[in-house]
Amino acid sequence: MPLIESFSGIRGIYGESLTQEVAQHYARAYRSFLLDKTGKKKLSIVLAMDTRPSSKELHDAMASHFEEVYDLTCLPTPIAENSVREYHADGGIIITASHNPPAYNGFKFLDADGAVLRPHDAQRVISLYHFPEKETSVNNGNRSIDKHKEGIALYVKFITKIMGNKALQMIRNAHPKLLLDPNGGAGIVYHEVLRELEIPADVINSTLGKFAREIEPTASSLHGLKASISRGGYAIAAGFDCDADRVELATREGIISGNYVLALVVDAVLSSLPNAKAERVIVNDATSRVVHEIVARFGAKVKEVPVGEIYVVDAMKKEQAKVGGEGSSGGSIVAPSTCRDGLLSLLFVLKLAAERKMPVQDIIGSYPKYHTVRKDIPAKGFLKKRQRIREYYSRKGYQVTEGDSIKIVVDDATFVWFRQSKTEAGLLRIIIDTKEQHRIKLLLDEAQRLVGKI
């Protein structure tokens, strides 16, 4: 399988398309990019990794290409991004393939604000990898500084500042019984973070690098959590991916979809604002309409952006938005954070439940019921089919918007969405979102027939 290169990062199967040599060349490309961007002669970066078998080898291959490395070793993406800001680093590298299977690995390159590189900058790094302009060697040696413990402590302070002491005390007073499932990933440290916040939690699958389920937290991969919740009497359980920016939440009733997690976080944030109706909430265009309806309850507005965390982050900055996210991947972003943060999402959900003195499932029960189905199919020939899709749905009188994705708004409570994956090679993603469950099969079959034609 070829290397997957996009603004979301670089991913491949280790030992095949991704090797230590590839990592070294990408480190040089990123170094060249940073030297040009900053105008500096010496660079400092934050370096972090997830717990895949190949992460340490890739870490060692990349670290020597920078004068000063703030080394976090195995820590989650949100902690790495916060550390870039705290240390005023020139950038950062996170060695991870996020939700991809263990055989994969890759890199996320960070900007000076901690966010992943903007698309044009990411493309520049990719270009420098394929077409190096000049060799740049490290000046006067390389210095690596162990920042594992300090990175955690700084993140605890960051979380405390975003949540506020009043909200954290409200959660403590509610005594929610929590279960964490980091699945052997970097999120194992979240148990320690919660302990520092004086919010107790139990943890399963907490051996570094030992994956007890599929890495991507989904309804199917977290199916076993329901039994654990019942046995332990937990109010809520959280399952994380390997770099712990994504989270799926579960209660005794089952898995809470990513769209509803985002709806809960949006509800929690807007309900704490004195003038919520003046707010804009930023979501990607694959996010369920349930989030739109929750935003509308506050009189606030929604702005849609293309899929990609950085599009949400930049739109939030431009609009001075307090909250945004990608319901399609269960990712919530609360300013001033610059990434999806699974632990922060969990804390805002707990805050909402404590504030309303209601179980999470009862709060969800007060929301409009939307049914969202995602189907991944081979993407072969999709670019040639885009015009056919656009023309077909336009003839039916539906609103069609096209950019990176194609979104068809059937009515106020139904959409069909197509996009070729940037992180999983050869996959076309179709999403159906509707209040009317009986329409799902019809709409999905129609969409698949349409893209199935050659």
N, C-alpha and C positions, 0 to 999 in steps of 0.2 A: 504494500500500500504506500503511495507517495506521501511526502511530507505535506501536512495541511498548514498553509500559511495565510493568515488573515489578520485584521485589526484586533480580533479576539485573542490572538496569540499564535504560537507555533506548536503543532502537535504531530506526533508520529509514533509508530511502534518502535520501541527501543531495541537496538540491535539490527534493525532493518533500515527504515528511512531516517530514523533518529539515532545518532551515535555521539560519542564524546567529541569526535572531530567536528560534527555539525554544531555542537554546543560551543566549541571554541571559536568557530568561524562566526557564529551569531553573536557571541560576546564581543568579538572584534568589531562587528558591524554596529552593534549598539554603542560601543565605546566611541567609534568614529562619529556616530550621530550625536552623542552627548558632547563631545569635544567641539563639534561644529556649532551646536545649539547654544552651549554655555560660554564658549570662548575661553574656557579654562584650559590649563595645562595638566592639572591633576583632578581626578574625579573621585567622588565618594558615592557609593550606592548601598542600598539595603539589599540583602540577599536572604531569601527564605525558600523553603521547599516543603512539599508534602511528604507522605510516608511510603511512596512507591519504592519497589526494590532498586530501581535505577536512579532515584533522586540524588543520592549521595555522590555517585560518579559524575552526574551532570553538574552538580554543585561544585565539585572540585575542578571540573574542566573549565568553568566560567569564572570562578573567584579570582584567579590570578591576573585577570585582564584589567583590574582597576586598582588605583593607588590605595584607596581606603574602603574597606568592606565592613559594614555593620551587619554582622552575621547572626541571624535569628535562628538558624538551623530549622527544625520542624515546627513551624507555627502557621496559623491560618492566614489566608489572604487579607482579611480586615486588619489584623495586627501588623502585617507587613506594610500595608498602605498607610496606616497611621504612623508607623515608624519613619517612613520617608519624610513625612511632614515634621515629626518631632525632632529628627536629627538634621533637618534642612539639607537632606541629601540631594544629589543631582538627579537621582532616579532610583530604580530598583528592579530586581529580577525575582520573580517567583517561579520556582521550578515545579510545575504541576501540569497535569492534563485534566484537572477539574473533575468532571463527572464521567470521563471516558474510562474504559476498563483498565485493569492494572498493567497490562502489557504496554499501554501507551504512556508517554510522558511528553513534556513540552515546557514552554516558557511563556510567562506574561511579562511584558516590559512596561515599566511604570514611568510616569512623568514626575516632575518635581512636586506636584500637588498630591501625589500618592495615587492618582487615578491611572488606569491603563492608558497607554499612548493613544492620542487622537488618531483617527484613521489615516490621515495624510502622513503623520510622523511614523506610524507603524509601517506604512508602505515604503517610507524612506529607509527604514532599517532592513526590511526585506530586500529592497533594491541593493543596498550596500552589502548584504550577504551574497547575493548572486553576482554583483559587479563591484568588487572592492575598488575604492579609489586610491587608497594609500594605506600602508602599514603603519600602525601607531603602537609603539611599545610603552609599557608602564614606566613612569619616571621614578628613579630612586627606589625601586622595589615596591612590594605590596604589603599592606598591613591589614590584618583581619582582626576585628574586635568582637568578642563574644557579647551579644546583646540579647540573648534569649530571655533571661529573667527580667531585665530592664524593659524589654519590649512588652512583656506581659503586664508589668506594673504600669507602664504608660497607657496601655490599652484600657486597664481598669479605670484610670483617671478619665480617659476619653469617654468611656461608657457612662461613668457617673455624671459627667458634665452634660451629655446629651439627654440622659434620662431625668436628671435632677434628683436631689436627695428625697424630696417629698414623694415622688413616684416610686422610688426604690423602697422607701419605708412602707408605702402602701402595699407593695408586693410582699414584703417580709411579714407584715401584719396579717395578710390573707393566708399565709402558710400553704401555698400550693405544693402538692406533692409532684415532683418533677422526675422525669427519666430522660437521660441523654444517651443517644446512640451515635457516637462518632465513627463507628465502624473501622476502628484502627487508623483513622486519618488524623490530620493535623488538629481537628476539632477536639481531640482528647483534652487539650489544655482548657477548654471552656468549663470543665468541671472545677478547675482551679480558679478561674475567673469568677465563677458564681460563688465559690467559697469566699473569695476576697470581698465580694459584694454582700456577703452574709445571707445568701439565698441558697439553701441546701438543695442538692439534687443527687439522685443515684445515677450510676453510669454502667452501661453494658458495652461489650465489644471495645474494650479500652486498652488492648495491646497494640502498640505502635506497629503498623505495617501488616497486621493480621486482619484481612477483610472477611467478615462473616457473611456478607451479602453483596449484591451488586453495588458498585460504588455510587451510582446515581440514585439519590433518594426519590423513589416513586411509590405509588400505591402498591405496586406488585412487589418491589424489593423490600418494602417496610411492612409487608403483610404480617410478619411474625411479631411486630410490635403490639398488635392488638391483644395477643395472649399475655404478653409481658405486662401490659397496662392493667388487664383484668386481675392477674395474679397479685400484682403489687398495689392495686388500688390507686394508681396514679391519675392525677387530673389531666396531665398532658405529657406527651413524649415528643422529643425532637430528634430527627435523623438528619445527619449532615453528609455532604459529599467529601471528597478527599482533601480539598483545601479549605473546606468549611465556610464558604461564602453562601452556598445554597443550603436551605433547610426545608424539610417537610415536617409538618406537625400532625400529631395523631391524638385522638381521645378514645374513650371506650367505644364510641360510635363508629370509629374508623378514621381513615386518613383525611385530613383537611387539604383540599386542593391548593396549589400555589396561588391561584387567583383569589381564593377566599382568605389565605394568609395575608396577601397584600391588602385586601379589603379591610381586614381587621387592623392592620398596622395604620392604614390611612385613617380609619375611624378613630383609632387611639390618638393619632397626632392632631387631627383636625379638632377633635373634641376638647383638646387642651388649649386651643388658640382663642384669644378674645375676639378676633375678627376673622373667623374662618371663611366667611363668604368672599373675602378679598383674595383668597388663596388660589393658586394654580397647582394642580397635581399632575405630575409628568408620568406617563406610562408608555410602554411600547405598543405598537398597533396590533399586537396579538393578544393583548390583555382582555379578559372577559368584561362584558358590559356590567357585570355586578359591581365592579370598582367604580364605574361611571355613576351608577345609581347611588352608591354610598356617598360619593363626592357631592352629588346633587342634593342630598339631604341637608348639607351644610350651606347650600347656595354657592358653592365653589365651582370652579371650572376645571376641565381636564384638557391637557394638551398631549396629543399623541406624537411619538417619534418612532423612527425605525428601530428594529430589534438591534440590541447592542447596548451593554451597560453604559458605555461612554456617552452615547447619545442622550440617555436619561440624565447622567451627571451634568453634562454641559447645558442641557435645557433647564435643569434645576437651578444652575448658577445664573443663567440669563434671566430667568423668571423670578429668581430669589425664592424658589419653592422650598417648602420645608420637608416635603416627602414625595417620593416617586418610586418607580420600580417596574419590574417585568413579571406580571402575573403568570405569564407563560412558563417561567422557570422558577417561580416561587421566590423571586428576589426582591427585597424591599430595601430602599435607600433612604436614610433619614439624614438631612443636613446637620452638620457639615461633613458627614462621611462621604466618601467618593466611590463606594462600592456596595454591592449586595453584602449584607451582614446577617448571617443566620442567627447569631446569638442576640443581636439587637432586635431582630424581628420577634424572637421569642419573648424578650423582655417587654416589648410594647404590647404584645398580645396579653401577657400576664398583667400588665398595668390596666388594660381595658377591662379585663375580667374582675380585677380587684376594685376598680373604680365603680363598676356597675353592680358589683356583688352578684354576678351571674356566672354560671359555668360557660366556658368558651362555646360549647355546642349550642347553648341557648341563645347566645348572641348571634351566632351564625343562623340559627332558626328564624331570627328576626329580619334577616336579609332576603332580598329577592332570590328565588331559586333559578340558577342558570346551570345548564348542562354543557360541558365542554369536552370535546373529543379531539385527540391528536392522532394522526395517522402518518407514519413515515413510510414512504415508498421510494423505489429507485428514481433518481433524478435525471436519468439519461434523456437527453434531448429537450430538457425543460425550457431552455432559452428560446428554442424555436416555437414553443407552444404558448409563450406569454401572450402573443397577439391573439391567438385563438381563444384563450381564456377571457381576455379583455372584451373581445367582440361578442362572445357568446353571452356573457352576463349583461353586457350593455344592451343587447337586443331584448333581454328579459325585463329591462327597465330598472335594473338594480344600480346602485351607486358603486362605481369602481374607482379605487385609488391605486396608483401604481408607483412604486419606487424600488427599494430593495426587495420588497414583497409585493404581492397583489392582494388587496383586500376588497371583498365584495360585501357591501352592506345590503342585506336582503330587506330588513326593516329595522325599527328601533331596538329590537330585542334579538336580532339574529345576524351573524356574519359568517362568511366563508373566507379562509385566508390561506395563501400559498407562499412558501419561501424555500429556497434551496439552502440547506444548512451550511454554515461557515466553519463548523467545528467537527462535523461528521461527514466524511467524504462520500459523495454520491447519493446523498439523501435529500429527498424533497419532503417538506413538512406541510401537511394540510391540517388546519384547525377549523372545527365547526363549533360555534358558540351560540346557544339559543335557549330561550325559556321553554320552548315546546319540545319535549323529549322525543315525541313521535316523528319530528322532522329530521332528526340526526341522520338516520340511515339513508333517507331519501337524498339529503344534501351531500352526504359523504359519497354515496354511490355515484351521484351525478358528477361530483368533482373528480373522482378517480377515473370514471369513463372518459372525461374530457382530457385529462393529462395522459391517459393510457393510449390515446390515438397517436400514431406516428405521422 
